[in-house]
């Protein structure tokens, strides 16, 4: 079995798992202040956030960047 994305640190991590880890680390309030998007600040849930992030590349990039920065600490 060959790894098709050897340099991708997000390979094998689902967006749902990534988001769940960030919520566990920061909570919705702090996550909403770090990344100011409506789905984190107004009636947040994993389901609504996933729906928004899957169709909004710029927001997904911000979440992925925060996840990677958090893992690098």
mmCIF file of the N, C-alpha and C atoms, coordinates in Angstrom:
data_MODEL
# 
_entry.id   MODEL 
# 
loop_
_atom_site.group_PDB 
_atom_site.id 
_atom_site.type_symbol 
_atom_site.label_atom_id 
_atom_site.label_alt_id 
_atom_site.label_comp_id 
_atom_site.label_asym_id 
_atom_site.label_entity_id 
_atom_site.label_seq_id 
_atom_site.pdbx_PDB_ins_code 
_atom_site.Cartn_x 
_atom_site.Cartn_y 
_atom_site.Cartn_z 
_atom_site.occupancy 
_atom_site.B_iso_or_equiv 
_atom_site.pdbx_formal_charge 
_atom_site.auth_seq_id 
_atom_site.auth_comp_id 
_atom_site.auth_asym_id 
_atom_site.auth_atom_id 
_atom_site.pdbx_PDB_model_num 
ATOM 1   N N  . UNK A 1 1  ? 0.847   -1.175 0.000  1.00 0.00 ? 1  UNK A N  1 
ATOM 2   C CA . UNK A 1 1  ? 0.000   0.000  0.000  1.00 0.00 ? 1  UNK A CA 1 
ATOM 3   C C  . UNK A 1 1  ? 0.890   1.235  0.000  1.00 0.00 ? 1  UNK A C  1 
ATOM 4   N N  . UNK A 1 2  ? 0.659   2.122  -0.918 1.00 0.00 ? 2  UNK A N  1 
ATOM 5   C CA . UNK A 1 2  ? 1.466   3.336  -1.008 1.00 0.00 ? 2  UNK A CA 1 
ATOM 6   C C  . UNK A 1 2  ? 0.690   4.517  -0.470 1.00 0.00 ? 2  UNK A C  1 
ATOM 7   N N  . UNK A 1 3  ? 1.410   5.426  0.149  1.00 0.00 ? 3  UNK A N  1 
ATOM 8   C CA . UNK A 1 3  ? 0.800   6.635  0.689  1.00 0.00 ? 3  UNK A CA 1 
ATOM 9   C C  . UNK A 1 3  ? 0.726   7.659  -0.428 1.00 0.00 ? 3  UNK A C  1 
ATOM 10  N N  . UNK A 1 4  ? -0.475  8.079  -0.794 1.00 0.00 ? 4  UNK A N  1 
ATOM 11  C CA . UNK A 1 4  ? -0.653  8.994  -1.912 1.00 0.00 ? 4  UNK A CA 1 
ATOM 12  C C  . UNK A 1 4  ? -0.417  10.453 -1.530 1.00 0.00 ? 4  UNK A C  1 
ATOM 13  N N  . UNK A 1 5  ? -0.302  10.747 -0.234 1.00 0.00 ? 5  UNK A N  1 
ATOM 14  C CA . UNK A 1 5  ? -0.085  12.116 0.228  1.00 0.00 ? 5  UNK A CA 1 
ATOM 15  C C  . UNK A 1 5  ? 0.989   12.130 1.317  1.00 0.00 ? 5  UNK A C  1 
ATOM 16  N N  . UNK A 1 6  ? 2.213   11.795 0.973  1.00 0.00 ? 6  UNK A N  1 
ATOM 17  C CA . UNK A 1 6  ? 3.245   11.661 2.005  1.00 0.00 ? 6  UNK A CA 1 
ATOM 18  C C  . UNK A 1 6  ? 3.570   12.951 2.745  1.00 0.00 ? 6  UNK A C  1 
ATOM 19  N N  . UNK A 1 7  ? 3.396   14.115 2.140  1.00 0.00 ? 7  UNK A N  1 
ATOM 20  C CA . UNK A 1 7  ? 3.736   15.370 2.793  1.00 0.00 ? 7  UNK A CA 1 
ATOM 21  C C  . UNK A 1 7  ? 2.548   16.088 3.408  1.00 0.00 ? 7  UNK A C  1 
ATOM 22  N N  . UNK A 1 8  ? 1.384   15.477 3.390  1.00 0.00 ? 8  UNK A N  1 
ATOM 23  C CA . UNK A 1 8  ? 0.172   16.137 3.891  1.00 0.00 ? 8  UNK A CA 1 
ATOM 24  C C  . UNK A 1 8  ? -0.064  15.754 5.352  1.00 0.00 ? 8  UNK A C  1 
ATOM 25  N N  . UNK A 1 9  ? 0.126   16.693 6.289  1.00 0.00 ? 9  UNK A N  1 
ATOM 26  C CA . UNK A 1 9  ? -0.073  16.362 7.704  1.00 0.00 ? 9  UNK A CA 1 
ATOM 27  C C  . UNK A 1 9  ? -1.528  16.106 8.080  1.00 0.00 ? 9  UNK A C  1 
ATOM 28  N N  . UNK A 1 10 ? -2.452  16.469 7.204  1.00 0.00 ? 10 UNK A N  1 
ATOM 29  C CA . UNK A 1 10 ? -3.872  16.247 7.479  1.00 0.00 ? 10 UNK A CA 1 
ATOM 30  C C  . UNK A 1 10 ? -4.387  14.944 6.869  1.00 0.00 ? 10 UNK A C  1 
ATOM 31  N N  . UNK A 1 11 ? -3.517  14.225 6.175  1.00 0.00 ? 11 UNK A N  1 
ATOM 32  C CA . UNK A 1 11 ? -3.933  12.985 5.529  1.00 0.00 ? 11 UNK A CA 1 
ATOM 33  C C  . UNK A 1 11 ? -4.438  11.986 6.571  1.00 0.00 ? 11 UNK A C  1 
ATOM 34  N N  . UNK A 1 12 ? -5.629  11.476 6.360  1.00 0.00 ? 12 UNK A N  1 
ATOM 35  C CA . UNK A 1 12 ? -6.208  10.479 7.250  1.00 0.00 ? 12 UNK A CA 1 
ATOM 36  C C  . UNK A 1 12 ? -7.020  11.065 8.395  1.00 0.00 ? 12 UNK A C  1 
ATOM 37  N N  . UNK A 1 13 ? -7.075  12.384 8.504  1.00 0.00 ? 13 UNK A N  1 
ATOM 38  C CA . UNK A 1 13 ? -7.846  13.033 9.567  1.00 0.00 ? 13 UNK A CA 1 
ATOM 39  C C  . UNK A 1 13 ? -9.109  13.623 8.939  1.00 0.00 ? 13 UNK A C  1 
ATOM 40  N N  . UNK A 1 14 ? -10.242 13.188 9.412  1.00 0.00 ? 14 UNK A N  1 
ATOM 41  C CA . UNK A 1 14 ? -11.488 13.719 8.865  1.00 0.00 ? 14 UNK A CA 1 
ATOM 42  C C  . UNK A 1 14 ? -11.737 15.122 9.393  1.00 0.00 ? 14 UNK A C  1 
ATOM 43  N N  . UNK A 1 15 ? -12.496 15.888 8.652  1.00 0.00 ? 15 UNK A N  1 
ATOM 44  C CA . UNK A 1 15 ? -12.844 17.235 9.084  1.00 0.00 ? 15 UNK A CA 1 
ATOM 45  C C  . UNK A 1 15 ? -13.625 17.176 10.396 1.00 0.00 ? 15 UNK A C  1 
ATOM 46  N N  . UNK A 1 16 ? -14.458 16.173 10.558 1.00 0.00 ? 16 UNK A N  1 
ATOM 47  C CA . UNK A 1 16 ? -15.227 16.035 11.786 1.00 0.00 ? 16 UNK A CA 1 
ATOM 48  C C  . UNK A 1 16 ? -14.311 15.802 12.989 1.00 0.00 ? 16 UNK A C  1 
ATOM 49  N N  . UNK A 1 17 ? -13.337 14.920 12.850 1.00 0.00 ? 17 UNK A N  1 
ATOM 50  C CA . UNK A 1 17 ? -12.394 14.649 13.946 1.00 0.00 ? 17 UNK A CA 1 
ATOM 51  C C  . UNK A 1 17 ? -11.577 15.895 14.269 1.00 0.00 ? 17 UNK A C  1 
ATOM 52  N N  . UNK A 1 18 ? -11.119 16.564 13.254 1.00 0.00 ? 18 UNK A N  1 
ATOM 53  C CA . UNK A 1 18 ? -10.346 17.794 13.417 1.00 0.00 ? 18 UNK A CA 1 
ATOM 54  C C  . UNK A 1 18 ? -11.163 18.829 14.198 1.00 0.00 ? 18 UNK A C  1 
ATOM 55  N N  . UNK A 1 19 ? -12.408 19.028 13.813 1.00 0.00 ? 19 UNK A N  1 
ATOM 56  C CA . UNK A 1 19 ? -13.274 19.997 14.466 1.00 0.00 ? 19 UNK A CA 1 
ATOM 57  C C  . UNK A 1 19 ? -13.577 19.577 15.906 1.00 0.00 ? 19 UNK A C  1 
ATOM 58  N N  . UNK A 1 20 ? -13.839 18.311 16.121 1.00 0.00 ? 20 UNK A N  1 
ATOM 59  C CA . UNK A 1 20 ? -14.104 17.825 17.480 1.00 0.00 ? 20 UNK A CA 1 
ATOM 60  C C  . UNK A 1 20 ? -12.913 18.070 18.401 1.00 0.00 ? 20 UNK A C  1 
ATOM 61  N N  . UNK A 1 21 ? -11.696 17.862 17.894 1.00 0.00 ? 21 UNK A N  1 
ATOM 62  C CA . UNK A 1 21 ? -10.496 18.109 18.697 1.00 0.00 ? 21 UNK A CA 1 
ATOM 63  C C  . UNK A 1 21 ? -10.343 19.593 19.025 1.00 0.00 ? 21 UNK A C  1 
ATOM 64  N N  . UNK A 1 22 ? -10.622 20.457 18.062 1.00 0.00 ? 22 UNK A N  1 
ATOM 65  C CA . UNK A 1 22 ? -10.522 21.892 18.316 1.00 0.00 ? 22 UNK A CA 1 
ATOM 66  C C  . UNK A 1 22 ? -11.557 22.354 19.337 1.00 0.00 ? 22 UNK A C  1 
ATOM 67  N N  . UNK A 1 23 ? -12.770 21.833 19.243 1.00 0.00 ? 23 UNK A N  1 
ATOM 68  C CA . UNK A 1 23 ? -13.821 22.200 20.195 1.00 0.00 ? 23 UNK A CA 1 
ATOM 69  C C  . UNK A 1 23 ? -13.446 21.693 21.590 1.00 0.00 ? 23 UNK A C  1 
ATOM 70  N N  . UNK A 1 24 ? -12.886 20.496 21.668 1.00 0.00 ? 24 UNK A N  1 
ATOM 71  C CA . UNK A 1 24 ? -12.465 19.967 22.971 1.00 0.00 ? 24 UNK A CA 1 
ATOM 72  C C  . UNK A 1 24 ? -11.333 20.804 23.565 1.00 0.00 ? 24 UNK A C  1 
ATOM 73  N N  . UNK A 1 25 ? -10.429 21.276 22.732 1.00 0.00 ? 25 UNK A N  1 
ATOM 74  C CA . UNK A 1 25 ? -9.283  22.071 23.184 1.00 0.00 ? 25 UNK A CA 1 
ATOM 75  C C  . UNK A 1 25 ? -9.689  23.487 23.575 1.00 0.00 ? 25 UNK A C  1 
ATOM 76  N N  . UNK A 1 26 ? -10.485 24.149 22.738 1.00 0.00 ? 26 UNK A N  1 
ATOM 77  C CA . UNK A 1 26 ? -10.782 25.561 22.918 1.00 0.00 ? 26 UNK A CA 1 
ATOM 78  C C  . UNK A 1 26 ? -12.188 25.862 23.418 1.00 0.00 ? 26 UNK A C  1 
ATOM 79  N N  . UNK A 1 27 ? -13.149 25.016 23.089 1.00 0.00 ? 27 UNK A N  1 
ATOM 80  C CA . UNK A 1 27 ? -14.553 25.333 23.357 1.00 0.00 ? 27 UNK A CA 1 
ATOM 81  C C  . UNK A 1 27 ? -15.074 26.234 22.253 1.00 0.00 ? 27 UNK A C  1 
ATOM 82  N N  . UNK A 1 28 ? -16.386 26.310 22.128 1.00 0.00 ? 28 UNK A N  1 
ATOM 83  C CA . UNK A 1 28 ? -16.986 27.095 21.040 1.00 0.00 ? 28 UNK A CA 1 
ATOM 84  C C  . UNK A 1 28 ? -16.690 28.588 21.164 1.00 0.00 ? 28 UNK A C  1 
ATOM 85  N N  . UNK A 1 29 ? -16.727 29.111 22.398 1.00 0.00 ? 29 UNK A N  1 
ATOM 86  C CA . UNK A 1 29 ? -16.525 30.560 22.577 1.00 0.00 ? 29 UNK A CA 1 
ATOM 87  C C  . UNK A 1 29 ? -15.142 30.999 22.104 1.00 0.00 ? 29 UNK A C  1 
ATOM 88  N N  . UNK A 1 30 ? -14.123 30.298 22.571 1.00 0.00 ? 30 UNK A N  1 
ATOM 89  C CA . UNK A 1 30 ? -12.758 30.677 22.173 1.00 0.00 ? 30 UNK A CA 1 
ATOM 90  C C  . UNK A 1 30 ? -12.512 30.377 20.696 1.00 0.00 ? 30 UNK A C  1 
ATOM 91  N N  . UNK A 1 31 ? -13.044 29.281 20.214 1.00 0.00 ? 31 UNK A N  1 
ATOM 92  C CA . UNK A 1 31 ? -12.896 28.952 18.796 1.00 0.00 ? 31 UNK A CA 1 
ATOM 93  C C  . UNK A 1 31 ? -13.532 30.036 17.931 1.00 0.00 ? 31 UNK A C  1 
ATOM 94  N N  . UNK A 1 32 ? -14.690 30.535 18.362 1.00 0.00 ? 32 UNK A N  1 
ATOM 95  C CA . UNK A 1 32 ? -15.366 31.611 17.646 1.00 0.00 ? 32 UNK A CA 1 
ATOM 96  C C  . UNK A 1 32 ? -14.598 32.917 17.679 1.00 0.00 ? 32 UNK A C  1 
ATOM 97  N N  . UNK A 1 33 ? -13.822 33.150 18.727 1.00 0.00 ? 33 UNK A N  1 
ATOM 98  C CA . UNK A 1 33 ? -13.016 34.371 18.767 1.00 0.00 ? 33 UNK A CA 1 
ATOM 99  C C  . UNK A 1 33 ? -11.725 34.205 17.957 1.00 0.00 ? 33 UNK A C  1 
ATOM 100 N N  . UNK A 1 34 ? -11.214 32.992 17.881 1.00 0.00 ? 34 UNK A N  1 
ATOM 101 C CA . UNK A 1 34 ? -10.011 32.742 17.077 1.00 0.00 ? 34 UNK A CA 1 
ATOM 102 C C  . UNK A 1 34 ? -10.316 32.758 15.579 1.00 0.00 ? 34 UNK A C  1 
ATOM 103 N N  . UNK A 1 35 ? -11.453 32.174 15.222 1.00 0.00 ? 35 UNK A N  1 
ATOM 104 C CA . UNK A 1 35 ? -11.902 32.136 13.834 1.00 0.00 ? 35 UNK A CA 1 
ATOM 105 C C  . UNK A 1 35 ? -13.326 32.684 13.822 1.00 0.00 ? 35 UNK A C  1 
ATOM 106 N N  . UNK A 1 36 ? -13.460 33.919 13.412 1.00 0.00 ? 36 UNK A N  1 
ATOM 107 C CA . UNK A 1 36 ? -14.745 34.609 13.499 1.00 0.00 ? 36 UNK A CA 1 
ATOM 108 C C  . UNK A 1 36 ? -15.653 34.241 12.324 1.00 0.00 ? 36 UNK A C  1 
ATOM 109 N N  . UNK A 1 37 ? -16.317 33.101 12.480 1.00 0.00 ? 37 UNK A N  1 
ATOM 110 C CA . UNK A 1 37 ? -17.313 32.698 11.494 1.00 0.00 ? 37 UNK A CA 1 
ATOM 111 C C  . UNK A 1 37 ? -18.612 32.381 12.238 1.00 0.00 ? 37 UNK A C  1 
ATOM 112 N N  . UNK A 1 38 ? -19.705 32.671 11.609 1.00 0.00 ? 38 UNK A N  1 
ATOM 113 C CA . UNK A 1 38 ? -21.022 32.589 12.237 1.00 0.00 ? 38 UNK A CA 1 
ATOM 114 C C  . UNK A 1 38 ? -21.326 31.210 12.820 1.00 0.00 ? 38 UNK A C  1 
ATOM 115 N N  . UNK A 1 39 ? -20.938 30.156 12.147 1.00 0.00 ? 39 UNK A N  1 
ATOM 116 C CA . UNK A 1 39 ? -21.283 28.814 12.631 1.00 0.00 ? 39 UNK A CA 1 
ATOM 117 C C  . UNK A 1 39 ? -20.579 28.478 13.945 1.00 0.00 ? 39 UNK A C  1 
ATOM 118 N N  . UNK A 1 40 ? -19.557 29.248 14.331 1.00 0.00 ? 40 UNK A N  1 
ATOM 119 C CA . UNK A 1 40 ? -18.890 29.054 15.621 1.00 0.00 ? 40 UNK A CA 1 
ATOM 120 C C  . UNK A 1 40 ? -19.449 29.991 16.688 1.00 0.00 ? 40 UNK A C  1 
ATOM 121 N N  . UNK A 1 41 ? -20.085 31.073 16.283 1.00 0.00 ? 41 UNK A N  1 
ATOM 122 C CA . UNK A 1 41 ? -20.509 32.101 17.229 1.00 0.00 ? 41 UNK A CA 1 
ATOM 123 C C  . UNK A 1 41 ? -22.005 32.146 17.510 1.00 0.00 ? 41 UNK A C  1 
ATOM 124 N N  . UNK A 1 42 ? -22.827 31.598 16.652 1.00 0.00 ? 42 UNK A N  1 
ATOM 125 C CA . UNK A 1 42 ? -24.280 31.655 16.818 1.00 0.00 ? 42 UNK A CA 1 
ATOM 126 C C  . UNK A 1 42 ? -24.864 30.249 16.749 1.00 0.00 ? 42 UNK A C  1 
ATOM 127 N N  . UNK A 1 43 ? -25.291 29.743 17.904 1.00 0.00 ? 43 UNK A N  1 
ATOM 128 C CA . UNK A 1 43 ? -25.870 28.411 18.012 1.00 0.00 ? 43 UNK A CA 1 
ATOM 129 C C  . UNK A 1 43 ? -24.981 27.344 17.365 1.00 0.00 ? 43 UNK A C  1 
ATOM 130 N N  . UNK A 1 44 ? -23.726 27.220 17.840 1.00 0.00 ? 44 UNK A N  1 
ATOM 131 C CA . UNK A 1 44 ? -22.777 26.309 17.194 1.00 0.00 ? 44 UNK A CA 1 
ATOM 132 C C  . UNK A 1 44 ? -23.093 24.827 17.438 1.00 0.00 ? 44 UNK A C  1 
ATOM 133 N N  . UNK A 1 45 ? -22.794 24.038 16.441 1.00 0.00 ? 45 UNK A N  1 
ATOM 134 C CA . UNK A 1 45 ? -22.863 22.582 16.562 1.00 0.00 ? 45 UNK A CA 1 
ATOM 135 C C  . UNK A 1 45 ? -21.874 21.990 15.563 1.00 0.00 ? 45 UNK A C  1 
ATOM 136 N N  . UNK A 1 46 ? -21.479 20.777 15.823 1.00 0.00 ? 46 UNK A N  1 
ATOM 137 C CA . UNK A 1 46 ? -20.569 20.089 14.901 1.00 0.00 ? 46 UNK A CA 1 
ATOM 138 C C  . UNK A 1 46 ? -21.233 19.955 13.534 1.00 0.00 ? 46 UNK A C  1 
ATOM 139 N N  . UNK A 1 47 ? -22.501 19.543 13.524 1.00 0.00 ? 47 UNK A N  1 
ATOM 140 C CA . UNK A 1 47 ? -23.207 19.312 12.259 1.00 0.00 ? 47 UNK A CA 1 
ATOM 141 C C  . UNK A 1 47 ? -23.292 20.568 11.397 1.00 0.00 ? 47 UNK A C  1 
ATOM 142 N N  . UNK A 1 48 ? -23.712 21.694 11.994 1.00 0.00 ? 48 UNK A N  1 
ATOM 143 C CA . UNK A 1 48 ? -23.840 22.920 11.199 1.00 0.00 ? 48 UNK A CA 1 
ATOM 144 C C  . UNK A 1 48 ? -22.479 23.445 10.762 1.00 0.00 ? 48 UNK A C  1 
ATOM 145 N N  . UNK A 1 49 ? -21.484 23.288 11.620 1.00 0.00 ? 49 UNK A N  1 
ATOM 146 C CA . UNK A 1 49 ? -20.140 23.744 11.272 1.00 0.00 ? 49 UNK A CA 1 
ATOM 147 C C  . UNK A 1 49 ? -19.557 22.920 10.133 1.00 0.00 ? 49 UNK A C  1 
ATOM 148 N N  . UNK A 1 50 ? -19.757 21.606 10.180 1.00 0.00 ? 50 UNK A N  1 
ATOM 149 C CA . UNK A 1 50 ? -19.267 20.749 9.095  1.00 0.00 ? 50 UNK A CA 1 
ATOM 150 C C  . UNK A 1 50 ? -19.920 21.120 7.770  1.00 0.00 ? 50 UNK A C  1 
ATOM 151 N N  . UNK A 1 51 ? -21.204 21.361 7.797  1.00 0.00 ? 51 UNK A N  1 
ATOM 152 C CA . UNK A 1 51 ? -21.925 21.731 6.570  1.00 0.00 ? 51 UNK A CA 1 
ATOM 153 C C  . UNK A 1 51 ? -21.331 23.007 5.969  1.00 0.00 ? 51 UNK A C  1 
ATOM 154 N N  . UNK A 1 52 ? -21.085 24.012 6.815  1.00 0.00 ? 52 UNK A N  1 
ATOM 155 C CA . UNK A 1 52 ? -20.518 25.271 6.347  1.00 0.00 ? 52 UNK A CA 1 
ATOM 156 C C  . UNK A 1 52 ? -19.077 25.084 5.866  1.00 0.00 ? 52 UNK A C  1 
ATOM 157 N N  . UNK A 1 53 ? -18.259 24.402 6.643  1.00 0.00 ? 53 UNK A N  1 
ATOM 158 C CA . UNK A 1 53 ? -16.840 24.252 6.298  1.00 0.00 ? 53 UNK A CA 1 
ATOM 159 C C  . UNK A 1 53 ? -16.640 23.440 5.024  1.00 0.00 ? 53 UNK A C  1 
ATOM 160 N N  . UNK A 1 54 ? -17.509 22.481 4.770  1.00 0.00 ? 54 UNK A N  1 
ATOM 161 C CA . UNK A 1 54 ? -17.371 21.656 3.563  1.00 0.00 ? 54 UNK A CA 1 
ATOM 162 C C  . UNK A 1 54 ? -17.656 22.441 2.287  1.00 0.00 ? 54 UNK A C  1 
ATOM 163 N N  . UNK A 1 55 ? -18.436 23.511 2.394  1.00 0.00 ? 55 UNK A N  1 
ATOM 164 C CA . UNK A 1 55 ? -18.740 24.282 1.184  1.00 0.00 ? 55 UNK A CA 1 
ATOM 165 C C  . UNK A 1 55 ? -18.040 25.637 1.147  1.00 0.00 ? 55 UNK A C  1 
ATOM 166 N N  . UNK A 1 56 ? -17.192 25.934 2.131  1.00 0.00 ? 56 UNK A N  1 
ATOM 167 C CA . UNK A 1 56 ? -16.530 27.228 2.204  1.00 0.00 ? 56 UNK A CA 1 
ATOM 168 C C  . UNK A 1 56 ? -15.021 27.024 2.372  1.00 0.00 ? 56 UNK A C  1 
ATOM 169 N N  . UNK A 1 57 ? -14.285 26.971 1.266  1.00 0.00 ? 57 UNK A N  1 
ATOM 170 C CA . UNK A 1 57 ? -12.851 26.652 1.331  1.00 0.00 ? 57 UNK A CA 1 
ATOM 171 C C  . UNK A 1 57 ? -12.019 27.598 2.202  1.00 0.00 ? 57 UNK A C  1 
ATOM 172 N N  . UNK A 1 58 ? -12.306 28.900 2.185  1.00 0.00 ? 58 UNK A N  1 
ATOM 173 C CA . UNK A 1 58 ? -11.486 29.825 2.968  1.00 0.00 ? 58 UNK A CA 1 
ATOM 174 C C  . UNK A 1 58 ? -11.654 29.581 4.471  1.00 0.00 ? 58 UNK A C  1 
ATOM 175 N N  . UNK A 1 59 ? -12.862 29.229 4.899  1.00 0.00 ? 59 UNK A N  1 
ATOM 176 C CA . UNK A 1 59 ? -13.100 28.952 6.319  1.00 0.00 ? 59 UNK A CA 1 
ATOM 177 C C  . UNK A 1 59 ? -12.469 27.622 6.711  1.00 0.00 ? 59 UNK A C  1 
ATOM 178 N N  . UNK A 1 60 ? -12.580 26.639 5.846  1.00 0.00 ? 60 UNK A N  1 
ATOM 179 C CA . UNK A 1 60 ? -11.964 25.340 6.128  1.00 0.00 ? 60 UNK A CA 1 
ATOM 180 C C  . UNK A 1 60 ? -10.455 25.488 6.263  1.00 0.00 ? 60 UNK A C  1 
ATOM 181 N N  . UNK A 1 61 ? -9.856  26.314 5.417  1.00 0.00 ? 61 UNK A N  1 
ATOM 182 C CA . UNK A 1 61 ? -8.403  26.541 5.486  1.00 0.00 ? 61 UNK A CA 1 
ATOM 183 C C  . UNK A 1 61 ? -8.022  27.149 6.832  1.00 0.00 ? 61 UNK A C  1 
ATOM 184 N N  . UNK A 1 62 ? -8.809  28.086 7.323  1.00 0.00 ? 62 UNK A N  1 
ATOM 185 C CA . UNK A 1 62 ? -8.512  28.698 8.625  1.00 0.00 ? 62 UNK A CA 1 
ATOM 186 C C  . UNK A 1 62 ? -8.590  27.664 9.745  1.00 0.00 ? 62 UNK A C  1 
ATOM 187 N N  . UNK A 1 63 ? -9.566  26.791 9.694  1.00 0.00 ? 63 UNK A N  1 
ATOM 188 C CA . UNK A 1 63 ? -9.727  25.756 10.711 1.00 0.00 ? 63 UNK A CA 1 
ATOM 189 C C  . UNK A 1 63 ? -8.560  24.764 10.626 1.00 0.00 ? 63 UNK A C  1 
ATOM 190 N N  . UNK A 1 64 ? -8.203  24.355 9.407  1.00 0.00 ? 64 UNK A N  1 
ATOM 191 C CA . UNK A 1 64 ? -7.084  23.432 9.239  1.00 0.00 ? 64 UNK A CA 1 
ATOM 192 C C  . UNK A 1 64 ? -5.779  24.061 9.717  1.00 0.00 ? 64 UNK A C  1 
ATOM 193 N N  . UNK A 1 65 ? -5.575  25.344 9.426  1.00 0.00 ? 65 UNK A N  1 
ATOM 194 C CA . UNK A 1 65 ? -4.355  26.033 9.864  1.00 0.00 ? 65 UNK A CA 1 
ATOM 195 C C  . UNK A 1 65 ? -4.282  26.103 11.390 1.00 0.00 ? 65 UNK A C  1 
ATOM 196 N N  . UNK A 1 66 ? -5.407  26.379 12.040 1.00 0.00 ? 66 UNK A N  1 
ATOM 197 C CA . UNK A 1 66 ? -5.432  26.423 13.498 1.00 0.00 ? 66 UNK A CA 1 
ATOM 198 C C  . UNK A 1 66 ? -5.136  25.039 14.066 1.00 0.00 ? 66 UNK A C  1 
ATOM 199 N N  . UNK A 1 67 ? -5.692  24.012 13.476 1.00 0.00 ? 67 UNK A N  1 
ATOM 200 C CA . UNK A 1 67 ? -5.454  22.637 13.924 1.00 0.00 ? 67 UNK A CA 1 
ATOM 201 C C  . UNK A 1 67 ? -3.969  22.300 13.828 1.00 0.00 ? 67 UNK A C  1 
ATOM 202 N N  . UNK A 1 68 ? -3.362  22.629 12.689 1.00 0.00 ? 68 UNK A N  1 
ATOM 203 C CA . UNK A 1 68 ? -1.937  22.340 12.504 1.00 0.00 ? 68 UNK A CA 1 
ATOM 204 C C  . UNK A 1 68 ? -1.072  23.131 13.470 1.00 0.00 ? 68 UNK A C  1 
ATOM 205 N N  . UNK A 1 69 ? -1.413  24.383 13.711 1.00 0.00 ? 69 UNK A N  1 
ATOM 206 C CA . UNK A 1 69 ? -0.651  25.211 14.661 1.00 0.00 ? 69 UNK A CA 1 
ATOM 207 C C  . UNK A 1 69 ? -0.788  24.640 16.069 1.00 0.00 ? 69 UNK A C  1 
ATOM 208 N N  . UNK A 1 70 ? -1.972  24.152 16.401 1.00 0.00 ? 70 UNK A N  1 
ATOM 209 C CA . UNK A 1 70 ? -2.210  23.557 17.707 1.00 0.00 ? 70 UNK A CA 1 
ATOM 210 C C  . UNK A 1 70 ? -1.399  22.279 17.888 1.00 0.00 ? 70 UNK A C  1 
ATOM 211 N N  . UNK A 1 71 ? -1.300  21.476 16.841 1.00 0.00 ? 71 UNK A N  1 
ATOM 212 C CA . UNK A 1 71 ? -0.541  20.225 16.894 1.00 0.00 ? 71 UNK A CA 1 
ATOM 213 C C  . UNK A 1 71 ? 0.971   20.476 16.956 1.00 0.00 ? 71 UNK A C  1 
ATOM 214 N N  . UNK A 1 72 ? 1.406   21.613 16.423 1.00 0.00 ? 72 UNK A N  1 
ATOM 215 C CA . UNK A 1 72 ? 2.837   21.930 16.397 1.00 0.00 ? 72 UNK A CA 1 
ATOM 216 C C  . UNK A 1 72 ? 3.341   22.390 17.760 1.00 0.00 ? 72 UNK A C  1 
ATOM 217 N N  . UNK A 1 73 ? 2.429   22.779 18.661 1.00 0.00 ? 73 UNK A N  1 
ATOM 218 C CA . UNK A 1 73 ? 2.872   23.254 19.971 1.00 0.00 ? 73 UNK A CA 1 
ATOM 219 C C  . UNK A 1 73 ? 3.363   22.147 20.841 1.00 0.00 ? 73 UNK A C  1 
# 
